[in-house]
């Protein structure tokens, strides 16, 4: 069986998924960083949005599980460390915790919320955006169908945590937060390198379970299945993204 853990390439991400950080303006606005604030950027990736927090005058620490992303962020001159979002080691250090397009990869959300609560000062805020209920539903359904047809592991099609607003709000409130705003936001997202580039970046473990010939066949069949709903007449692919955005405050 192939390695099922997601790995990252900063170069591949920049080529196939730069839109992720570019579409972070909305959640960045909800955070509204102030000069002098200490902010933790959880799942900071290659540091594109971390740099914007620094440019706004905040003192920022970034954390990411990927060594390649951490190296790319450090190359920008940012204060970033490798770490597991399920086991944050900070204690009452930050005015805010920020996260964009990362929390859906952390599949033990209560552990993540507990670590965020520990990291914040009393009254500190938590602002995040990540995949919500229904995110990439067409893509996941197609992958699961082809896994069954080709006797693969269908669980590799959906390694994420995509909650409803009600589900996540309950978790936050149980973790000591008051939710100020929470919303599920449909966001059809153009894919600059097509569905193949998206799948290469985000679901490589799904394809690695197959031999080379089957991998090529599955990718072609996926494109055929998804084209009627995700590819327009000009050939542009658009992913069926749905994002959950939240602003919560740690109870004093």
C-alpha positions in Angstrom: 0.0 0.0 0.0 1.3 3.5 -0.9 2.1 6.1 1.7 -1.2 7.7 2.7 0.1 10.8 4.3 -0.1 14.1 2.4 3.3 15.7 1.6 4.0 19.1 0.2 6.3 20.7 -2.4 6.5 24.5 -2.1 7.3 24.7 -5.8 4.4 22.5 -6.8 2.1 24.4 -4.5 3.2 27.7 -6.0 2.6 26.4 -9.5 -0.8 24.6 -9.0 -2.4 26.3 -5.9 -1.2 29.9 -5.5 -4.9 30.9 -5.6 -5.2 29.6 -2.0 -3.3 32.4 -0.5 -4.5 34.9 -3.1 -8.1 34.2 -2.0 -7.3 34.8 1.6 -8.3 38.5 1.5 -11.7 37.9 3.1 -10.5 36.1 6.2 -7.6 38.5 6.4 -10.1 41.3 6.6 -12.0 39.6 9.4 -8.7 39.3 11.4 -7.9 43.0 10.9 -4.3 42.8 12.3 -3.0 45.8 14.2 0.5 47.0 14.6 2.2 45.6 17.6 0.0 42.6 18.0 1.5 39.1 18.4 -0.2 36.7 16.0 0.2 33.0 15.5 -0.3 31.9 11.8 -1.3 28.2 12.1 -0.7 26.2 9.0 1.3 29.1 7.4 2.4 27.2 4.3 5.1 29.1 2.4 4.4 32.3 4.3 2.6 34.3 1.7 -0.1 35.5 4.1 2.3 35.5 7.0 4.3 38.2 5.2 1.1 40.3 4.9 0.6 40.0 8.6 4.1 41.2 9.2 3.6 44.0 6.6 0.6 45.1 8.7 2.9 45.7 11.7 2.2 42.5 13.7 4.8 40.3 15.3 4.1 36.9 13.7 5.1 33.4 14.4 4.2 30.8 11.8 3.8 27.1 12.3 3.5 24.4 9.7 3.9 20.6 9.6 5.7 20.6 6.2 9.5 21.0 6.3 9.4 22.2 2.7 6.9 24.9 3.5 8.8 26.0 6.6 12.0 26.3 4.5 10.2 28.4 1.9 8.7 30.7 4.6 12.1 31.1 6.3 13.6 32.0 3.0 11.3 35.1 3.1 12.9 36.0 6.4 9.9 35.0 8.5 9.8 33.6 12.0 8.4 30.1 11.2 8.8 26.7 12.9 7.8 23.2 12.0 5.1 21.8 14.3 1.9 19.8 14.6 -1.3 21.8 14.9 -2.8 19.1 17.1 -0.1 19.6 19.7 0.7 23.4 19.9 3.1 24.2 22.7 2.4 27.9 23.2 0.9 29.3 26.4 -1.0 32.6 26.7 1.4 34.3 24.1 -0.8 35.6 21.3 -3.3 38.3 20.8 -4.7 36.4 17.8 -4.5 33.0 16.1 -5.0 33.1 12.3 -5.3 30.2 9.9 -6.1 30.1 6.2 -6.8 26.9 4.2 -5.1 24.6 6.7 -7.5 23.4 9.5 -9.3 20.9 7.2 -6.0 18.9 7.1 -6.1 18.7 11.0 -8.6 15.9 11.6 -8.7 16.0 15.4 -10.3 19.4 15.6 -10.9 19.4 19.4 -7.1 19.0 20.0 -6.4 21.9 17.6 -9.0 24.1 19.3 -7.5 23.3 22.7 -4.0 24.2 21.5 -5.3 27.5 20.1 -7.1 28.3 23.4 -3.8 27.7 25.3 -1.9 29.9 22.9 -4.2 32.9 23.2 -4.2 35.5 25.9 -7.6 35.8 27.6 -9.9 37.7 25.3 -7.7 36.9 22.3 -9.3 36.2 18.9 -9.3 33.2 16.6 -9.9 33.9 12.9 -9.8 31.2 10.3 -11.0 30.0 7.0 -10.9 26.4 5.8 -12.9 23.8 3.9 -16.5 23.5 5.0 -19.3 21.0 4.6 -19.7 20.2 0.9 -16.2 21.3 -0.1 -14.9 19.6 -3.3 -17.9 17.2 -3.1 -17.9 16.4 -6.8 -14.2 15.7 -6.8 -14.4 13.4 -3.8 -17.4 11.5 -5.1 -15.7 10.9 -8.4 -12.5 9.6 -6.7 -14.5 7.4 -4.3 -16.3 5.9 -7.3 -13.1 5.1 -9.2 -11.5 3.7 -6.1 -14.2 1.1 -5.9 -14.1 0.3 -9.6 -10.3 -0.1 -9.5 -10.2 -1.9 -6.1 -8.4 1.0 -4.4 -8.8 2.5 -0.9 -11.7 5.0 -1.1 -10.7 6.6 2.2 -7.8 8.2 0.4 -10.3 10.3 -1.5 -11.3 12.3 1.6 -8.7 12.8 4.3 -10.2 16.1 5.4 -12.4 17.6 8.1 -15.2 19.7 6.5 -17.6 20.7 9.3 -20.9 22.5 9.1 -21.0 25.9 10.9 -23.2 24.5 13.6 -20.8 21.6 14.2 -17.8 23.8 14.4 -19.5 26.4 16.6 -20.4 23.8 19.1 -16.8 22.6 19.2 -15.5 26.1 19.7 -18.0 26.9 22.5 -17.1 23.6 24.3 -13.4 24.7 23.9 -14.0 28.0 25.7 -14.7 30.4 22.8 -17.6 32.7 22.0 -18.3 32.8 18.3 -18.8 36.3 16.9 -19.2 35.4 13.2 -19.3 32.1 11.3 -20.3 31.5 7.7 -20.3 28.8 5.0 -19.2 30.4 1.8 -19.6 28.8 -1.6 -16.5 29.7 -3.7 -16.2 28.2 -7.2 -12.5 28.5 -7.7 -10.7 28.5 -11.1 -7.8 26.1 -11.3 -4.9 27.6 -13.2 -3.4 24.2 -14.1 -6.6 22.3 -14.5 -8.0 19.4 -12.4 -4.8 17.4 -13.0 -2.7 20.0 -11.3 -5.1 20.2 -8.4 -5.1 16.4 -7.9 -1.3 16.3 -8.2 -1.0 18.9 -5.4 -3.8 17.8 -3.0 -4.4 14.1 -3.5 -1.2 12.5 -4.6 -1.6 9.7 -2.0 -4.8 8.6 -3.7 -3.0 8.0 -7.0 0.1 6.5 -5.4 -1.9 3.5 -4.3 -2.1 2.4 -8.0 0.5 1.1 -10.4 1.7 3.5 -13.2 -0.7 2.2 -15.8 -3.7 2.3 -13.5 -2.8 5.7 -12.2 -2.9 7.2 -15.8 -6.2 5.4 -16.4 -7.8 6.6 -13.2 -6.7 10.2 -13.8 -8.2 10.1 -17.3 -11.5 8.6 -16.1 -11.7 11.3 -13.3 -11.3 14.0 -15.9 -14.1 12.5 -18.0 -16.4 12.2 -15.0 -15.8 15.7 -13.7 -15.7 17.6 -17.0 -19.5 18.1 -17.4 -19.8 19.9 -14.0 -16.3 21.4 -13.5 -15.0 22.3 -16.9 -16.6 25.0 -19.1 -16.8 25.1 -22.9 -13.5 27.1 -23.1 -11.7 24.3 -21.2 -11.4 26.2 -17.9 -11.6 24.0 -14.8 -13.3 25.3 -11.6 -13.2 23.5 -8.3 -16.4 23.2 -6.2 -15.0 24.9 -3.2 -17.0 25.7 -0.1 -15.3 27.5 2.8 -16.1 27.9 6.4 -15.0 31.3 7.9 -15.0 32.0 11.6 -14.2 34.7 14.1 -14.2 33.7 17.7 -13.0 35.1 21.0 -11.5 33.2 23.9 -13.6 33.7 27.0 -11.7 35.7 29.7 
